[in-house]
Amino acid sequence: MGHADAQMVFQVYGKWMSENNNAQVALLNTQLSEFAPTMPHNEAMKN
């Protein structure tokens, strides 16, 4: 679909539901933290 990243999705589709911005940011952060590393992969491999 051409969605480069979660920030792009939030910027485009978030305009449709501005009253939910804080809840959506919290949800995205929670969900992405389960999958995305907190540091670059090459740095994580050094530890």
C-alpha positions in Angstrom: 0.0 0.0 0.0 3.0 2.3 0.1 3.0 2.9 3.8 6.6 3.7 4.5 6.3 3.7 8.3 3.9 4.2 11.2 4.6 7.9 11.4 3.4 8.3 7.8 0.3 6.3 8.5 -0.4 8.4 11.6 0.1 11.7 9.7 -2.2 10.7 6.9 -5.0 8.8 8.6 -4.7 10.5 12.0 -6.3 13.6 10.4 -9.5 11.7 10.2 -9.7 11.2 13.9 -8.0 14.1 15.7 -10.0 13.6 18.9 -8.2 10.2 19.3 -4.6 11.4 18.7 -3.2 10.8 22.1 -4.8 7.3 22.4 -3.6 6.4 18.9 0.0 7.5 19.7 0.0 5.5 22.9 -1.4 2.4 21.0 1.2 2.7 18.2 4.0 3.1 20.7 2.8 0.1 22.7 2.4 -2.1 19.6 5.6 -1.0 17.9 7.7 -1.5 21.1 6.9 -5.2 21.0 8.4 -5.5 17.5 10.9 -2.7 16.9 14.2 -2.7 18.7 15.0 0.2 21.0 18.4 0.6 19.4 19.8 -0.1 15.9 20.2 -3.8 15.3 24.0 -3.6 14.8 24.3 -1.9 18.2 22.1 -4.6 19.9 24.3 -7.3 18.4 27.4 -5.8 20.1 25.9 -6.3 23.6 
